[in-house]
Structures are given as structure tokens and as C-alpha cells.
Amino acid sequence: MHGSTNVAVTEKAIRPDPWYKVLYIQVLIAIALGILLGYLSPDWGKSMKWLGDGFIALIKMMIAPIIFCTIVHGIASIGDLKKVGRVGLKALIYFEVVSSFALLIGIIVGEVVRPGAGFGADLSKLDAKAVEGYASKAAADSTVAHILGLIPKSFFDAMATGDLLQVLLISILTGCVLTGMGAKGEAITHGIDAAGQVFFRIIGLIVKLAPIGAFGAMAFTVGQYGIGKVIDLAWLVGTFYTTSLLFIFVVLGGIAAFCGFSIFKFLAYIKDELLIVLGTSSSETVLPHMMTKMKRLGASDSVVGLVIPTGYSFNLDGTNIYMTLTTLFLAQAVGADLTFGQYATIFLVAMLTSKGASGVTGAGFITLAATLAAIPGTPVPVAAMTLVLGVDKFMSECRALTNLIGNGVATVVVSRWEGELDKAKLNQVMAHPVSIGTHISDETPELMTVESGPRAPKVAAAE
């Protein structure tokens, strides 16, 4: 029966792949090998950087067209601009509320734990040249420049540059126009949907290279910065990871429980995506597959198509935690005492500058520079960022993971808020998240197989 949430075994069972062909196991092995190579031979590890960069570049070249096709098809399929506006408004309200919690948790933990206390950094010995590039980019990102940056030079420029905020703008405008074009609009919408399916299938091929990308990225990270860098600033790194876990399990876990599912089972359901992000430090690498999995979880197509892409620019919980916690660390490290007004500025500026940091490696560091530069009286010079430059890469994985989890939970929440969450499907998947969760290498918009672990046969959802 069409729309059934039951899972049926196909008439002819397909022999399961051996464990070493399962993507998430391959990624785990690749991450371990990358760390080992970077530790034993730093020079060789650093030379592997192009593997990680190449994989991320392959993924990024498909993100803009996928977001465009998904949002345009989603808005045009809804056919009701009032509903589009309603869903968008609910998503933005949720994003801002949860982002505020993330910023506040970073401030509270930073004040309670005080990871930078006693660091005793000497400002005269800081190498400002090491962060000049980040500072210059941050200086150019004023409020006016941020707003004008939403507008691409041309329709195709947004697609060419891959700026997510610009792609969101042209996608929303296109979808709204197609909604009022009647039969002609429907024909164009159908063509855009077909193009989107092609892009999804291309992503499916690219993701099979994820182990190679994860190996190169981890080998470079350890080879370039070394495990010693983490040890030197272990208190900050440990505090950041602990704070992110606190946010995931307490804040997002509480929200998930309210919506009727377990955050632990949700994490088990998206374990493949989490491992890819861990290896590449970029949540963009799994954007299309998160959309597919959220639909399988019971969220409506229209909500998934609007919330996930928008969340990549407006719902960055990990980045928010990082900015407030690291700002306080740097203030404590240089001996600066912040006033209430400066705390308020950090909160407000971080809320603004985090928008558009779309999961790309290094974006969090640029937004941190912008936040420091905006604090009245500049008690913490941007040059102080050199203190955390060596470990920022190790924290970027946690930022990307937290952002990804936050967007997944947001999709379920908004879908439930809109009354379009298939609770039966949600309960079924959450009852057996590992067995029902699809592996990302097998997902496509039209045919999504599921695998029951590394040794179980593939099955297909019953129509």
C-alpha cells in the first residue's frame, strides 16, 4: 500500500556486503589510519591534505544546485505561499531560540569552568601575522556588508560561487514565482525535480570516496598541528567538547524527548553522516543525505526542503557555543575582565556573525575574529586568536557535528509543529534506528534501500 511505513523484504534477498564494504566502517578505519600516519610521519600526513580538500570540493560543487532544486520544488509543490511563510517563520523562531541557548551555555560554562584562567598570555609576544587573513575577512563583514552579501551579482553567480545565503535567496524567489505560474510552472517544477534527482545520484557516487577524504583530512590535521597542540590546550578543547555534549544531550535531548523520540537513538540513526563529518570537519558533505534521512524519519518533504538548507546558514549551534566559549577563554588568557555590556555585545554580535558560517572548515574562526573585533573597548585583541590557532582544526569537527545534529532535530520539531510529522514512521525508525537507518551510499530520492547492519540483507520500503 502506498505510504505504508512497514518494511518488507524483497522477493529475492540480496546477499549482504561483507563488513569491510560498509561505508561507515571504511570511514572509521580511514580516520584511524589518517591519525596514525600524521602521528608517525607528519610530513607524509601533511602531504595528504589534497585528498581531504578534493573530497570536500567534489561535495561542494553539488550543494548549490541540490539546495536550489530542493527548495524550489518544495515551495512550488506546496502551492500555498502562506504555508511557505508559516513554515519559514516557525523555523526561524526555533533557530533563534535554540541558538540563544547555545550562546548562553557557552558563556555560562566559560564563566564557571574558566578554561583560560591562569594562562598568562603575553600580548607582546603574540604573532598577529598568523591571523591577519582571518582578521581582514572579519573586518570586511560589517552589518551592511552582511546584508548586501545576500544579493548575488547575477542569478548564476550564486550557483557558481556556492554562497548558501545567496542560493537560498534565488531559490525562494524562483519557488514563489513558479507557484503562481499555473500549468507552465508545474512543468518547470517537474523538470527541476528531475534535475534534483540527477544531482542526488551524483552525490551518491561522490560519497563513496568519503574514506579517502577522511583519511587525507585527518592525516593532514595531525601531521600539521600534532597531538601535542591538543595536549597544550587540552583544557579548552575538553571544555568545548564537554559543553557541546551537554548541549546535545540536555538541550537537544530535552527537545527530542518532548517530540517523542530519543536523542541517543537519533544519533544511532545518523551515525554514517556523523562519521563523514568527523573525518572531513564539514557538515556540508552530508547535506543531501540528511535531507533524505529526515524524510525517511517521518518529516514532511516540504519541511525538510525548507528547514535543512536554511538551517545550514541560520542554525549553527556548535559554532555559537564555540564563539562565546572561546571568546571567554581568550579574555581570561590575556587577563581581560569583561563587563556586562561587553558580554551582551558578544552575545548579539555572535548571533549575527554566525549566520552564513555554513559548515565549511575555518568559517568558525572567521566569525570568531569578527566577534572579537566588535567588542567595545577591544579588551581582547584579534591577535589573541593565535593562542587557539593550532587547535581550531580539532574543534572544528565538534562544531560541525553539533551543527548537524541540531539541524536534524530542528527538522523533526518544525515538522511536528506544522502537524506534518508521521509519528508512526518516527516510532518505527526510533525503535530500531540501526537496522532501519539507511547507509548514505545507497540513498537516492526515488529508490532508497535500507540495510540492517553490516551483515543484514538489503530490503526496500513497501509501497
VENNORTA-V188496 format. One record per pair of residues at least 24 apart in sequence whose ideal C-beta (glycine too) atoms are under 10 Angstrom apart, sorted by sequence separation. I is the first residue (numbers start at 1). J is the second residue. D is the distance in whole Angstrom. If there is no record, write none. Layout:
I;J;D  I;J;D
//
This chain:
269;293;7  270;294;9  287;311;10  323;347;10  347;371;10  349;373;9  350;374;9  365;389;8  368;392;8  435;459;10  269;294;10  287;312;6  346;371;6  349;374;4  436;461;9  323;349;9  324;350;6  345;371;9  346;372;9  348;374;9  349;375;8  269;296;9  270;297;9  320;347;10  323;350;4  324;351;10  365;392;5  269;297;7  283;311;10  284;312;7  322;350;9  323;351;9  346;374;8  364;392;7  365;393;9  283;312;7  321;350;10  345;374;6  346;375;6  320;350;6  323;353;7  345;375;6  362;392;8  365;395;9  266;297;8  319;350;9  320;351;8  323;354;7  345;376;6  361;392;9  362;393;8  364;395;8  365;396;8  322;354;9  343;375;9  344;376;10  345;377;10  361;393;8  364;396;6  283;316;9  320;353;10  342;375;5  363;396;9  319;353;9  320;354;5  323;357;9  341;375;10  342;376;6  346;380;10  362;396;7  365;399;10  283;318;9  319;354;5  322;357;10  341;376;7  342;377;7  361;396;6  364;399;5  261;297;8  318;354;10  319;355;10  339;375;10  341;377;9  342;378;10  360;396;10  361;397;9  363;399;9  364;400;9  425;461;10  261;298;9  317;354;9  320;357;10  338;375;8  339;376;8  342;379;7  359;396;10  363;400;10  316;354;5  319;357;5  326;364;9  330;368;9  339;377;8  342;380;9  361;399;9  315;354;9  316;355;8  318;357;10  319;358;10  326;365;9  336;375;9  338;377;9  361;400;8  364;403;10  314;354;9  315;355;9  316;356;9  319;359;9  339;379;9  359;399;8  360;400;9  313;354;9  314;355;6  316;357;6  318;359;9  323;364;7  327;368;7  331;372;9  336;377;9  338;379;6  359;400;6  313;355;6  314;356;9  316;358;8  322;364;5  323;365;10  326;368;6  330;372;7  336;378;9  337;379;8  338;380;8  357;399;9  313;356;5  316;359;8  322;365;9  336;379;4  312;356;9  313;357;8  314;358;10  319;363;8  320;364;10  323;367;6  324;368;10  327;371;6  331;375;9  335;379;9  336;380;5  359;403;6  312;357;9  313;358;5  319;364;5  322;367;9  323;368;6  326;371;9  327;372;6  334;379;8  336;381;9  358;403;9  359;404;8  312;358;5  313;359;9  318;364;8  322;368;7  326;372;9  334;380;6  357;403;9  311;358;10  312;359;6  316;363;9  320;367;9  323;370;9  324;371;8  333;380;9  334;381;8  311;359;10  312;360;10  316;364;8  319;367;7  323;371;5  327;375;8  331;379;6  332;380;9  336;384;9  359;407;9  309;358;10  319;368;9  323;372;9  330;379;10  331;380;5  334;383;9  354;403;10  330;380;5  334;384;5  316;367;9  329;380;10  330;381;9  333;384;7  328;380;9  330;382;10  327;380;7  330;383;10  331;384;8  334;387;8  330;384;5  333;387;6  329;384;9  330;385;7  333;388;9  330;386;10  327;384;10  330;387;6  221;279;10  327;385;10  329;387;8  330;388;7  326;385;9  329;388;7  218;278;9  221;281;8  214;275;8  217;278;10  218;279;6  326;387;9  210;272;9  214;276;7  217;279;6  218;280;9  326;388;6  213;276;8  214;277;10  216;279;9  217;280;5  218;281;9  211;275;10  214;278;8  215;279;8  216;280;9  217;281;6  207;272;9  210;275;8  211;276;9  214;279;3  217;282;9  252;317;8  326;391;10  207;273;10  210;276;5  213;279;7  214;280;6  251;317;8  322;388;10  326;392;9  212;279;10  213;280;6  214;281;10  211;279;8  207;276;7  210;279;7  213;282;10  248;317;8  326;395;8  210;280;8  247;317;6  248;318;9  322;392;9  325;395;9  214;285;9  247;318;8  287;358;9  213;285;8  287;359;8  244;317;8  247;320;9  286;359;9  322;395;6  244;318;6  247;321;6  284;358;7  285;359;8  321;395;10  322;396;9  210;285;7  243;318;10  246;321;9  283;358;8  284;359;5  210;286;9  282;358;9  283;359;4  284;360;6  322;398;8  323;399;9  244;321;6  282;359;5  283;360;9  284;361;9  318;395;9  319;396;9  321;398;9  322;399;5  207;285;8  240;318;9  243;321;6  244;322;8  281;359;9  282;360;6  283;361;10  318;396;9  321;399;8  206;285;9  207;286;8  243;322;9  280;359;10  281;360;9  282;361;5  318;397;9  320;399;9  281;361;5  282;362;10  318;398;6  319;399;5  322;402;9  207;288;9  240;321;7  243;324;10  244;325;9  280;361;8  281;362;9  282;363;9  318;399;4  319;400;9  321;402;7  322;403;10  203;285;9  206;288;10  207;289;7  240;322;6  243;325;6  277;359;8  317;399;9  318;400;7  320;402;9  321;403;10  203;286;9  281;364;10  316;399;8  318;401;7  319;402;8  320;403;9  88;172;8  203;287;9  204;288;8  316;400;9  318;402;3  319;403;6  203;288;5  204;289;8  240;325;6  317;402;5  318;403;5  202;288;9  203;289;7  239;325;7  240;326;7  316;402;8  317;403;6  318;404;8  320;406;9  239;326;10  316;403;5  317;404;10  318;405;8  319;406;10  84;172;8  200;288;6  204;292;10  315;403;7  317;405;8  318;406;7  199;288;8  200;289;9  203;292;10  236;325;8  240;329;9  317;406;4  68;158;8  236;326;7  239;329;8  316;406;8  317;407;9  68;159;7  84;175;7  85;176;10  200;291;9  312;403;8  315;406;6  316;407;9  67;159;10  84;176;7  196;288;9  200;292;8  311;403;8  312;404;9  315;407;6  317;409;9  236;329;5  311;404;9  314;407;10  317;410;9  64;158;7  65;159;7  81;175;9  235;329;9  236;330;9  315;409;10  64;159;5  67;162;9  81;176;6  84;179;8  311;406;7  312;407;7  315;410;6  64;160;8  71;167;8  75;171;8  233;329;9  236;332;10  311;407;4  314;410;10  315;411;10  64;161;8  65;162;10  67;164;7  71;168;7  74;171;9  75;172;7  78;175;9  236;333;9  310;407;9  311;408;9  64;162;5  72;170;9  73;171;10  75;173;10  76;174;8  77;175;9  81;179;6  309;407;9  311;409;10  63;162;6  64;163;8  68;167;6  71;170;9  72;171;5  75;174;8  76;175;5  79;178;10  80;179;8  81;180;8  308;407;6  311;410;6  62;162;10  64;164;8  67;167;5  68;168;9  71;171;4  72;172;8  75;175;3  76;176;9  79;179;6  233;333;10  307;407;7  308;408;8  310;410;9  311;411;7  61;162;8  63;164;7  66;167;10  67;168;7  70;171;8  71;172;7  72;173;9  74;175;7  75;176;6  76;177;9  77;178;10  78;179;8  79;180;9  307;408;10  60;162;6  64;166;9  65;167;9  68;170;7  69;171;8  72;174;5  73;175;8  75;177;9  76;178;4  77;179;9  308;410;8  64;167;5  68;171;5  71;174;8  72;175;4  75;178;7  76;179;5  307;410;6  308;411;6  311;414;9  63;167;8  67;171;6  71;175;6  72;176;9  75;179;6  76;180;10  307;411;5  310;414;10  70;175;10  72;177;9  73;178;9  76;181;9  306;411;9  307;412;9  64;170;10  68;174;8  72;178;7  79;185;9  305;411;10  307;413;9  64;171;9  68;175;9  72;179;10  79;186;9  303;410;10  304;411;6  307;414;5  303;411;6  304;412;10  306;414;8  307;415;8  76;185;6  77;186;9  196;305;10  299;408;9  303;412;9  76;186;8  79;189;10  303;413;10  304;414;9  297;408;8  300;411;10  303;414;5  304;415;8  307;418;10  76;188;8  77;189;7  281;393;7  299;411;5  303;415;4  76;189;4  77;190;10  281;394;9  294;407;9  299;412;6  302;415;9  303;416;9  75;189;9  76;190;9  119;233;9  281;395;9  282;396;8  286;400;10  290;404;7  294;408;6  297;411;8  298;412;8  299;413;9  300;414;9  301;415;10  303;417;9  74;189;10  281;396;4  282;397;9  285;400;9  293;408;8  294;409;10  297;412;7  299;414;8  300;415;5  303;418;6  72;188;9  73;189;6  76;192;8  77;193;8  119;235;9  280;396;10  281;397;5  283;399;9  284;400;9  291;407;10  294;410;10  295;411;9  299;415;4  300;416;10  302;418;8  304;420;10  72;189;7  73;190;9  76;193;9  116;233;10  118;235;10  119;236;9  280;397;9  281;398;9  282;399;10  283;400;4  287;404;9  290;407;7  294;411;5  298;415;7  299;416;8  303;420;6  73;191;10  115;233;9  117;235;9  279;397;8  281;399;8  282;400;6  283;401;8  286;404;7  290;408;6  293;411;10  294;412;7  297;415;9  298;416;9  300;418;7  302;420;7  303;421;8  73;192;5  74;193;10  115;234;10  116;235;8  278;397;5  281;400;6  283;402;9  284;403;10  285;404;10  299;418;9  300;419;9  301;420;9  69;189;10  72;192;5  73;193;5  115;235;5  116;236;7  164;284;8  277;397;7  278;398;9  280;400;8  281;401;9  283;403;5  284;404;10  287;407;9  291;411;8  295;415;10  300;420;4  71;192;10  72;193;9  73;194;10  114;235;10  115;236;5  277;398;10  282;403;10  283;404;4  290;411;8  294;415;8  299;420;7  300;421;7  69;191;10  70;192;9  73;195;9  113;235;8  115;237;9  162;284;9  277;399;10  278;400;8  282;404;10  283;405;9  298;420;9  299;421;6  300;422;8  69;192;5  70;193;9  72;195;10  73;196;6  113;236;10  115;238;8  116;239;10  164;287;9  277;400;5  278;401;6  283;406;10  298;421;5  299;422;8  68;192;8  69;193;7  72;196;9  73;197;10  115;239;5  276;400;10  277;401;5  283;407;8  297;421;9  298;422;4  69;194;9  71;196;10  113;238;9  114;239;9  115;240;8  277;402;10  297;422;8  298;423;7  69;195;6  70;196;6  110;236;10  113;239;5  274;400;10  275;401;10  277;403;9  278;404;10  296;422;10  298;424;8  299;425;9  65;192;10  68;195;9  69;196;3  112;239;10  274;401;6  277;404;6  295;422;10  298;425;4  299;426;8  68;196;8  69;197;8  115;243;10  273;401;9  276;404;9  277;405;10  297;425;7  298;426;4  66;195;10  67;196;10  69;198;9  70;199;9  110;239;8  113;242;8  296;425;8  297;426;6  298;427;8  65;195;7  66;196;6  69;199;6  70;200;9  109;239;7  110;240;10  113;243;8  175;305;9  274;404;7  295;425;9  296;426;10  298;428;8  65;196;8  68;199;9  69;200;9  109;240;9  175;306;9  273;404;7  274;405;8  297;428;10  298;429;7  66;198;10  67;199;10  273;405;9  297;429;5  298;430;9  65;198;9  66;199;5  106;239;10  109;242;8  110;243;8  296;429;7  297;430;8  65;199;5  66;200;7  106;240;9  109;243;5  171;305;10  172;306;9  267;401;10  270;404;8  274;408;10  64;199;10  108;243;9  109;244;10  171;306;10  270;405;8  273;408;8  63;199;9  66;202;9  293;429;9  297;433;9  62;199;6  65;202;9  66;203;7  106;243;6  109;246;7  61;199;10  62;200;9  105;243;6  106;244;9  108;246;10  109;247;9  168;306;10  171;309;8  172;310;9  267;405;7  270;408;6  105;244;9  171;310;10  266;405;8  269;408;9  297;436;9  62;202;6  63;203;9  221;361;10  296;436;8  297;437;9  61;202;9  62;203;5  102;243;9  105;246;7  106;247;9  168;309;6  267;408;9  296;437;8  102;244;9  105;247;5  167;309;8  168;310;6  263;405;8  266;408;7  296;438;6  266;409;7  58;202;9  59;203;7  62;206;7  168;312;9  217;361;8  293;437;7  301;445;10  58;203;9  61;206;9  102;247;6  105;250;9  164;309;7  165;310;10  168;313;7  263;408;10  293;438;7  101;247;7  105;251;7  164;310;9  167;313;9  168;314;9  263;409;8  266;412;8  292;438;7  58;205;9  59;206;6  165;312;10  293;440;8  296;443;8  58;206;5  59;207;8  164;312;6  165;313;5  240;388;10  261;409;9  292;440;8  295;443;10  58;207;9  98;247;9  101;250;10  102;251;8  164;313;5  165;314;9  256;405;10  289;438;8  59;209;9  101;251;5  102;252;10  163;313;10  164;314;10  252;402;9  259;409;8  289;439;9  290;440;9  293;443;7  295;445;9  55;206;8  58;209;7  59;210;9  101;252;9  236;387;9  237;388;9  240;391;9  244;395;9  255;406;10  261;412;7  289;440;4  292;443;5  55;207;9  236;388;7  256;408;10  260;412;9  288;440;9  289;441;9  291;443;9  292;444;8  296;448;7  98;251;7  241;394;9  245;398;9  248;401;9  252;405;6  256;409;6  259;412;6  289;442;10  292;445;7  295;448;9  55;209;6  59;213;8  98;252;8  101;255;10  233;387;8  237;391;6  240;394;9  241;395;8  244;398;5  248;402;6  252;406;6  255;409;6  259;413;6  286;440;7  289;443;6  291;445;9  296;450;8  54;209;8  55;210;7  58;213;8  232;387;10  233;388;7  236;391;7  237;392;10  240;395;5  243;398;9  244;399;8  247;402;7  251;406;9  255;410;9  258;413;8  261;416;10  285;440;10  288;443;8  293;448;9  55;211;9  57;213;10  241;397;9  242;398;10  245;401;10  252;408;9  253;409;9  256;412;7  259;415;9  260;416;8  288;444;10  292;448;6  55;212;6  56;213;7  98;255;8  233;390;7  234;391;9  237;394;6  241;398;5  244;401;8  245;402;9  248;405;6  252;409;5  255;412;9  256;413;8  259;416;5  288;445;9  51;209;9  54;212;8  55;213;3  97;255;10  232;390;8  233;391;5  237;395;6  240;398;6  244;402;5  247;405;9  248;406;8  251;409;9  252;410;9  255;413;6  258;416;9  259;417;9  54;213;7  55;214;8  229;388;10  232;391;8  233;392;10  236;395;8  240;399;9  243;402;9  244;403;10  247;406;8  51;211;10  52;212;9  53;213;9  55;215;10  56;216;10  229;389;9  230;390;8  231;391;10  241;401;10  266;426;10  269;429;6  51;212;5  52;213;5  55;216;7  56;217;8  94;255;9  229;390;4  230;391;6  233;394;9  237;398;9  241;402;10  244;405;9  248;409;9  252;413;10  260;421;9  269;430;7  51;213;6  52;214;7  54;216;8  55;217;8  228;390;9  229;391;5  233;395;9  240;402;10  259;421;8  261;423;9  268;430;9  271;433;8  51;214;9  52;215;8  53;216;8  229;392;10  230;393;10  260;423;7  266;429;9  269;432;9  270;433;9  271;434;8  48;212;10  51;215;6  52;216;4  53;217;8  225;389;9  226;390;8  229;393;9  230;394;5  259;423;9  265;429;8  266;430;7  268;432;9  269;433;4  273;437;10  276;440;7  51;216;2  52;217;3  225;390;5  229;394;8  230;395;10  261;426;6  265;430;5  268;433;4  269;434;8  272;437;7  275;440;10  296;461;8  50;216;7  51;217;7  52;218;8  224;390;9  225;391;7  260;426;7  261;427;8  264;430;10  265;431;8  267;433;8  268;434;5  271;437;7  272;438;8  48;215;7  49;216;6  51;218;10  52;219;8  53;220;9  225;392;9  227;394;9  259;426;8  260;427;7  265;432;9  266;433;7  268;435;10  269;436;8  270;437;7  272;439;6  273;440;6  48;216;4  49;217;8  51;219;8  52;220;6  225;393;6  261;429;8  262;430;6  265;433;4  269;437;4  271;439;10  272;440;5  47;216;9  48;217;8  51;220;8  52;221;8  224;393;8  225;394;7  261;430;5  262;431;10  264;433;9  265;434;9  268;437;7  269;438;9  272;441;8  45;215;10  48;218;9  49;219;8  50;220;9  260;430;8  261;431;10  270;440;9  45;216;9  48;219;4  49;220;4  222;393;9  262;433;9  266;437;10  272;443;10  47;219;8  48;220;5  49;221;9  221;393;5  222;394;9  261;433;9  265;437;10  45;218;8  46;219;8  47;220;8  48;221;10  220;393;9  221;394;7  45;219;4  46;220;6  49;223;8  256;430;9  44;219;7  45;220;6  46;221;9  48;223;7  49;224;8  221;396;9  44;220;10  45;221;8  46;222;9  47;223;8  217;393;9  221;397;9  34;211;10  38;215;10  42;219;9  45;222;6  46;223;4  33;211;9  34;212;10  37;215;8  41;219;9  42;220;10  45;223;2  46;224;5  34;213;10  37;216;10  44;223;7  45;224;7  46;225;10  218;397;9  30;210;8  31;211;9  34;214;7  35;215;9  38;218;7  39;219;9  42;222;8  43;223;7  217;397;9  30;211;4  33;214;9  34;215;4  37;218;8  38;219;5  42;223;4  45;226;10  26;208;9  29;211;7  30;212;7  32;214;10  33;215;6  34;216;7  36;218;9  37;219;5  38;220;7  40;222;9  41;223;7  42;224;7  27;210;6  28;211;9  30;213;8  31;214;5  32;215;9  34;217;7  35;218;5  36;219;8  37;220;10  38;221;7  39;222;6  40;223;9  42;225;9  23;207;7  26;210;8  27;211;5  30;214;5  31;215;7  34;218;3  35;219;8  38;222;3  39;223;8  42;226;7  23;208;7  26;211;4  27;212;10  29;214;9  30;215;4  33;218;8  34;219;4  37;222;8  38;223;4  24;210;9  25;211;9  26;212;9  27;213;9  28;214;9  29;215;9  30;216;9  31;217;9  32;218;8  33;219;8  34;220;8  35;221;8  36;222;8  37;223;7  38;224;8  23;210;7  24;211;10  27;214;5  30;217;9  31;218;5  34;221;8  35;222;5  38;225;9  39;226;8  23;211;7  26;214;9  27;215;9  30;218;8  31;219;10  34;222;7  35;223;10  38;226;8  39;227;6  168;356;10  26;215;10  30;219;9  34;223;9  38;227;9  165;355;8  166;356;10  165;356;5  167;358;10  35;227;9  164;356;7  163;356;8  164;357;10  165;358;8  164;358;4  163;358;9  164;359;9  162;358;9  164;360;9  162;360;9  150;355;10  143;349;10  146;352;7  150;356;9  146;353;8  149;356;8  126;334;9  116;325;10  121;330;8  143;352;7  146;355;8  115;325;8  116;326;9  119;329;8  123;333;10  143;353;10  146;356;7  106;317;10  110;321;10  115;326;9  116;327;10  119;330;9  121;332;9  123;334;6  141;352;9  91;303;8  95;307;9  105;317;9  109;321;8  113;325;9  116;328;7  117;329;9  121;333;5  122;334;9  123;335;9  141;353;7  87;300;9  90;303;9  94;307;9  102;315;9  115;328;8  116;329;4  119;332;7  120;333;8  121;334;5  123;336;10  102;316;8  103;317;9  106;320;7  107;321;10  110;324;7  111;325;10  114;328;8  115;329;5  116;330;7  118;332;8  119;333;4  120;334;9  121;335;8  87;302;7  91;306;7  92;307;10  95;310;8  99;314;8  102;317;4  105;320;9  106;321;4  109;324;9  110;325;5  113;328;9  114;329;9  116;331;7  117;332;5  118;333;9  119;334;8  120;335;7  138;353;8  141;356;9  87;303;6  90;306;10  91;307;5  95;311;7  99;315;7  101;317;8  102;318;8  103;319;10  104;320;9  105;321;6  106;322;7  107;323;10  108;324;9  109;325;6  110;326;8  113;329;9  116;332;3  117;333;8  119;335;9  59;276;9  70;287;10  90;307;9  91;308;10  94;311;9  98;315;7  99;316;7  102;319;8  103;320;5  104;321;10  106;323;7  107;324;5  108;325;9  110;327;8  111;328;7  115;332;7  116;333;4  118;335;10  70;288;8  84;302;8  87;305;9  88;306;6  92;310;8  95;313;9  96;314;8  99;317;6  102;320;4  103;321;7  106;324;3  107;325;8  110;328;3  114;332;6  115;333;9  116;334;8  117;335;9  83;302;8  87;306;5  88;307;9  91;310;6  95;314;5  96;315;9  98;317;6  101;320;9  102;321;5  105;324;8  106;325;4  109;328;9  110;329;7  113;332;10  116;335;9  67;287;8  87;307;8  91;311;7  94;314;10  95;315;4  99;319;9  100;320;8  101;321;10  102;322;9  103;323;7  104;324;8  105;325;8  106;326;8  107;327;9  108;328;10  116;336;10  55;276;9  59;280;8  63;284;6  66;287;7  67;288;9  70;291;7  94;315;8  95;316;9  99;320;5  102;323;9  103;324;5  106;327;8  107;328;7  110;331;9  111;332;9  60;282;8  62;284;10  63;285;9  66;288;5  78;300;10  80;302;10  84;306;7  88;310;7  92;314;7  95;317;9  98;320;9  99;321;10  102;324;8  103;325;9  106;328;8  110;332;8  59;282;8  78;301;9  79;302;10  87;310;10  91;314;8  92;315;9  102;325;10  106;329;10  55;279;9  56;280;6  60;284;6  63;287;6  67;291;9  77;301;7  78;302;5  91;315;8  146;370;9  55;280;7  56;281;9  59;284;6  60;285;8  62;287;9  63;288;8  66;291;8  77;302;7  78;303;10  137;362;10  141;366;8  56;282;6  59;285;5  62;288;7  74;300;9  137;363;10  140;366;10  141;367;8  52;279;8  53;280;10  55;282;9  58;285;9  59;286;8  60;287;10  74;301;7  75;302;8  78;305;9  111;338;9  138;365;9  52;280;6  56;284;8  59;287;8  73;301;9  74;302;5  77;305;8  78;306;9  134;362;8  137;365;9  138;366;6  141;369;9  142;370;9  52;281;8  56;285;6  59;288;9  73;302;9  74;303;8  133;362;10  137;366;5  138;367;7  141;370;5  52;282;9  55;285;7  74;304;8  75;305;8  136;366;10  137;367;10  138;368;8  139;369;8  140;370;9  210;440;8  70;301;9  74;305;3  75;306;8  107;338;10  134;365;5  135;366;9  138;369;4  139;370;8  143;374;10  210;441;8  73;305;7  74;306;6  111;343;9  133;365;10  134;366;5  137;369;7  138;370;4  141;373;9  142;374;9  207;439;10  208;440;9  72;305;9  74;307;10  133;366;9  134;367;9  136;369;9  137;370;8  138;371;8  141;374;10  207;440;6  208;441;5  70;304;8  71;305;6  131;365;8  134;368;8  135;369;5  138;372;8  139;373;6  207;441;6  70;305;5  71;306;7  74;309;9  131;366;10  134;369;5  135;370;9  138;373;6  206;441;10  207;442;10  69;305;9  70;306;9  107;343;7  133;369;9  134;370;9  138;374;9  204;440;8  205;441;9  207;443;9  71;308;10  131;368;10  132;369;10  135;372;9  203;440;9  204;441;7  67;305;9  70;308;8  71;309;6  131;369;7  134;372;10  135;373;7  204;442;8  70;309;6  71;310;8  107;346;7  204;443;7  106;346;9  107;347;7  203;443;9  204;444;6  67;308;9  68;309;9  106;347;9  131;372;10  203;444;9  204;445;10  67;309;4  201;443;10  66;309;8  67;310;9  103;346;8  104;347;8  107;350;9  139;382;9  200;443;8  201;444;6  31;275;8  103;347;5  106;350;8  138;382;7  200;444;6  201;445;8  27;272;8  30;275;9  34;279;8  67;312;8  103;348;9  200;445;5  201;446;9  63;309;9  67;313;10  135;381;10  136;382;10  199;445;9  200;446;9  201;447;10  24;271;6  25;272;10  27;274;10  28;275;6  31;278;7  100;347;8  103;350;6  135;382;5  138;385;10  197;444;7  198;445;10  24;272;5  27;275;5  31;279;5  102;350;9  103;351;6  134;382;8  135;383;8  197;445;5  23;272;6  24;273;9  26;275;9  27;276;6  30;279;7  31;280;10  63;312;9  102;351;10  196;445;7  197;446;6  22;272;9  24;274;9  25;275;9  27;277;10  28;278;9  131;381;10  132;382;9  135;385;8  24;275;5  27;278;8  28;279;9  99;350;9  100;351;7  103;354;8  131;382;6  132;383;9  134;385;7  194;445;10  23;275;8  24;276;8  27;279;6  99;351;6  102;354;9  131;383;7  193;445;8  23;276;8  27;280;9  128;381;8  130;383;8  131;384;9  128;382;8  129;383;9  131;385;5  96;351;8  99;354;7  126;381;8  128;383;4  130;385;8  131;386;6  134;389;9  99;355;9  126;382;10  127;383;8  128;384;9  130;386;5  131;387;10  123;380;10  126;383;5  128;385;9  129;386;9  131;388;10  123;381;7  126;384;6  128;386;7  131;389;6  134;392;10  126;385;9  127;386;5  130;389;6  95;355;9  123;383;7  126;386;5  130;390;10  123;384;7  125;386;10  126;387;7  127;389;9  121;384;7  121;386;9  121;387;6  116;384;10  119;387;8  116;387;8  116;388;10  5;296;10  5;298;8  63;358;9  63;359;10  63;360;10  60;358;10  60;360;8  102;402;8  102;403;10  56;360;8  102;406;8  56;361;7  99;406;9  53;361;9  98;406;7  52;361;9  95;406;9  98;409;8  95;407;9  98;410;7  94;409;9  95;410;7  98;413;9  94;410;6  94;411;10  91;410;7  94;413;6  95;414;9  91;411;9  94;414;6  93;414;9  91;413;9  92;414;10  90;413;9  91;414;5  94;417;8  90;414;5  93;417;9  90;415;10  88;414;10  91;417;9  87;414;7  90;417;5  91;418;9  87;415;9  90;418;7  87;417;9  86;417;10  87;418;6  86;418;7  87;420;9  83;418;8  83;420;10  70;445;9  69;445;10  24;437;10  24;439;7  26;441;9  23;439;6  24;440;8  5;422;7  22;439;7  23;440;7  24;441;9  5;423;10  6;424;10  23;441;5  3;422;9  5;424;5  6;425;10  22;441;9  23;442;9  4;424;10  5;425;4  21;441;9  4;425;10  5;426;9  7;428;8  3;425;9  5;427;9  6;428;8  7;429;10  17;439;9  5;428;5  5;429;9  17;441;10  7;432;9  17;442;10  7;435;9  7;436;7  22;451;8  25;454;6  24;454;9  22;453;8  23;454;10  22;454;4  21;454;8  22;455;9  17;451;8  19;453;9  20;454;9  14;449;9  16;451;7  19;454;4  16;452;8  18;454;8  19;455;7  14;451;10  16;453;8  17;454;7  18;455;8  16;454;7  17;455;8  10;449;9  16;455;5  17;456;10  16;456;6  17;457;10  16;457;5  17;458;9  15;457;7  16;458;7  7;450;7  9;452;10  14;457;6  15;458;9  13;457;5  14;458;5  7;452;9  12;457;10  13;458;8  14;459;9  13;459;8  14;460;10  10;457;8  9;457;7  10;458;8  9;458;9  10;459;6  9;459;5  10;460;6  8;459;7  9;460;8  7;459;6  8;460;7  10;462;10  7;460;8  8;461;8  9;462;10  7;461;6  8;462;4  6;461;8  7;462;7  8;463;9  5;461;8  6;462;5  4;461;8  5;462;9  4;462;5  3;462;10  4;463;7  2;462;9  3;463;8  1;462;7  2;463;5  1;463;7
//
